[in-house]
Amino acid sequence: MSFVTLGLAAEFGAQGVAINALWPRTIIATDALNMIPGIDLARCRKPEIVADAAHAVLTRPARGFAGNFLLDEDVLRAAGISDFAQYAVDATKKPLPDLFLD
């Protein structure tokens, strides 16, 4: 996905089309987790965090903002959101880091 993001950003950037990648910092509670044994859903975040981050990315000016690899938390912090408890499945538990980050 990284090479696709960079390639498409280079190809379409001059036309004002922004191609970026957005990743969750933590595991997101989706049905896909049913294929991964041992994940504690209580330590996941709701999909809304990625949706809100995507909205923040998609509503900013596209020109000059392409080829970026973004994390949902960083995007939301830049948009003024720093309390992520609303996205927790169980706010009393520390969220699990995403399986593809580290």
Buried (B, 14 or more C-beta within 10 A) or exposed (E): EEEEBBEBBEEBBEEEEBBBBBBBBBBBBEEEBEEEEEBEBBBBBBEEBBEBBBEBBEEEEBEEBBBBEBBBBEBBEEBEBEEBEEBBBEEEEEBBEBEEEE
